Amino acid sequence: MNILYETDPEFMERFDAFAKQEVVEEPGQELDDTTRYMAVLAALLGCQSVEMYKFVLADALGSAITPVMAKEILYQAVDYLGMGRVYPFFAATNEIMMDKGIKLPLEGQATTTAENRREKGTAAQVEIFGTEMENLCLILLKAEIYSDYRVCFCFFRFV
């Protein structure tokens, strides 16, 4: 993206003013840097913008996002976007981290095991969505309408 400052300076002047001042400083809409970077990185994953993701991740790792946080955003994206869409972002993330001297692999962060991930996933859903979620999951599982993959993969599969 740095090349745009040379090839399209007027555009970048306005883009920077919009993205780094107007949006960030809009009254009543402020986000702390960590939350803002997490949202931007997730959005870039969702729209498949690998090059912009690399640019933002390099900036985020230098200020508000830890390597563990960046990896967790990436891991959670697999649950919603699929590995095929997220795979290029693994390479991009690892490239940026290695360029910054971050040793890979990162230290393990798992809070579940293969044996307890379903139980802990259900508990997380109940905590987030309320006790109705536990009964709903059981009813849907029995009716074979709902797969417990969401429990295993979206809630505590990788963390």
C-alpha positions as CSV (number, residue, x, y, z in Angstrom):
1,M,0.0,0.0,0.0
2,N,3.0,2.3,0.5
3,I,3.3,2.6,-3.2
4,L,0.0,4.4,-3.3
5,Y,1.5,7.4,-1.4
6,E,3.8,7.8,-4.5
7,T,1.4,6.9,-7.3
8,D,-1.8,8.3,-5.9
9,P,-0.9,11.0,-3.3
10,E,-4.1,13.0,-3.4
11,F,-6.2,9.8,-2.9
12,M,-4.1,8.7,0.0
13,E,-4.3,12.1,1.6
14,R,-8.1,11.8,1.6
15,F,-8.1,8.1,2.5
16,D,-5.8,8.6,5.5
17,A,-7.9,11.6,6.7
18,F,-11.1,9.5,6.4
19,A,-9.7,6.2,7.8
20,K,-7.3,7.5,10.4
21,Q,-9.1,10.6,11.7
22,E,-12.7,11.0,10.6
23,V,-13.9,7.5,11.3
24,V,-11.6,6.9,14.3
25,E,-12.6,10.2,16.0
26,E,-16.3,10.3,15.2
27,P,-18.1,11.4,18.4
28,G,-20.0,8.5,20.1
29,Q,-18.5,5.9,17.8
30,E,-15.0,5.6,19.2
31,L,-13.4,2.2,19.6
32,D,-10.2,1.5,21.5
33,D,-7.3,0.6,19.2
34,T,-7.4,-3.1,20.0
35,T,-11.2,-3.5,19.2
36,R,-10.9,-1.4,16.1
37,Y,-7.9,-3.4,14.7
38,M,-9.7,-6.7,15.5
39,A,-12.8,-5.5,13.6
40,V,-10.8,-4.3,10.6
41,L,-8.7,-7.5,10.4
42,A,-11.9,-9.6,10.6
43,A,-13.5,-7.5,7.9
44,L,-10.5,-7.8,5.7
45,L,-10.6,-11.6,6.2
46,G,-14.2,-11.6,5.3
47,C,-13.8,-9.6,2.1
48,Q,-10.7,-11.6,1.1
49,S,-8.3,-8.7,1.0
50,V,-5.0,-10.4,1.7
51,E,-2.8,-7.5,0.7
52,M,-4.6,-4.9,2.8
53,Y,-4.8,-7.4,5.7
54,K,-1.0,-7.7,5.6
55,F,-0.6,-3.9,5.7
56,V,-3.1,-3.5,8.6
57,L,-1.7,-6.5,10.5
58,A,1.8,-5.1,10.4
59,D,0.6,-1.8,11.8
60,A,-1.6,-3.5,14.4
61,L,1.1,-5.8,15.7
62,G,3.2,-2.8,16.4
63,S,0.6,-1.1,18.5
64,A,-2.6,-2.7,19.7
65,I,-2.7,-6.4,18.7
66,T,-0.6,-9.2,20.2
67,P,0.6,-12.1,18.1
68,V,-1.8,-14.4,20.0
69,M,-4.7,-12.1,19.3
70,A,-3.9,-12.0,15.6
71,K,-3.7,-15.8,15.4
72,E,-7.0,-16.2,17.3
73,I,-8.8,-13.8,14.8
74,L,-7.4,-16.0,12.1
75,Y,-8.4,-19.3,13.7
76,Q,-12.0,-18.1,14.4
77,A,-12.3,-17.0,10.8
78,V,-11.9,-20.6,9.7
79,D,-15.2,-21.4,11.4
80,Y,-17.1,-18.8,9.5
81,L,-15.3,-18.5,6.2
82,G,-13.8,-22.0,5.7
83,M,-10.2,-23.1,5.5
84,G,-10.1,-22.6,1.7
85,R,-10.8,-18.8,2.1
86,V,-8.6,-18.4,5.2
87,Y,-5.6,-20.4,4.1
88,P,-3.9,-17.5,2.3
89,F,-4.2,-15.4,5.4
90,F,-2.2,-18.0,7.4
91,A,0.7,-17.4,5.0
92,A,0.3,-13.7,5.2
93,T,0.1,-13.7,9.0
94,N,3.1,-15.9,9.4
95,E,5.1,-13.8,6.9
96,I,4.3,-10.5,8.8
97,M,5.1,-12.1,12.1
98,M,8.4,-13.5,10.9
99,D,9.3,-10.2,9.4
100,K,8.7,-8.6,12.8
101,G,10.9,-11.2,14.5
102,I,8.1,-13.0,16.2
103,K,9.0,-16.7,16.8
104,L,6.7,-19.2,15.4
105,P,4.9,-21.3,16.4
106,L,3.5,-19.2,19.2
107,E,3.3,-20.8,22.7
108,G,0.2,-22.9,23.0
109,Q,-3.0,-21.2,24.3
110,A,-5.4,-24.1,24.4
111,T,-8.0,-24.0,27.2
112,T,-9.7,-27.3,26.1
113,T,-8.8,-30.8,25.0
114,A,-10.3,-33.1,22.4
115,E,-12.1,-34.8,25.2
116,N,-13.8,-31.7,26.8
117,R,-14.2,-29.3,23.9
118,R,-17.9,-30.2,23.3
119,E,-18.8,-29.7,26.9
120,K,-16.9,-26.4,27.2
121,G,-18.3,-25.2,23.9
122,T,-21.8,-25.7,25.1
123,A,-21.0,-24.0,28.3
124,A,-19.6,-21.0,26.4
125,Q,-22.8,-20.8,24.3
126,V,-24.9,-20.9,27.4
127,E,-22.9,-18.2,29.0
128,I,-23.1,-16.0,25.9
129,F,-26.6,-16.6,24.7
130,G,-28.4,-17.8,27.9
131,T,-29.6,-21.1,29.3
132,E,-32.1,-21.5,26.5
133,M,-29.2,-22.3,24.2
134,E,-28.4,-25.6,26.1
135,N,-31.9,-27.0,25.7
136,L,-32.1,-25.7,22.1
137,C,-28.9,-27.5,21.1
138,L,-30.1,-30.7,22.7
139,I,-33.5,-30.5,20.9
140,L,-32.0,-29.8,17.5
141,L,-29.4,-32.5,17.9
142,K,-32.0,-35.1,18.7
143,A,-34.0,-33.9,15.6
144,E,-30.9,-34.2,13.5
145,I,-31.3,-30.7,12.3
146,Y,-28.3,-29.2,14.0
147,S,-24.8,-30.4,14.0
148,D,-22.6,-30.2,17.1
149,Y,-19.8,-29.1,14.9
150,R,-20.7,-25.5,15.7
151,V,-20.2,-26.2,19.4
152,C,-16.9,-27.9,18.8
153,F,-15.5,-25.6,16.1
154,C,-16.9,-22.2,16.9
155,F,-16.6,-22.4,20.6
156,F,-13.3,-23.6,22.0
157,R,-12.2,-25.8,19.1
158,F,-8.9,-24.0,18.7
159,V,-8.4,-22.1,21.9
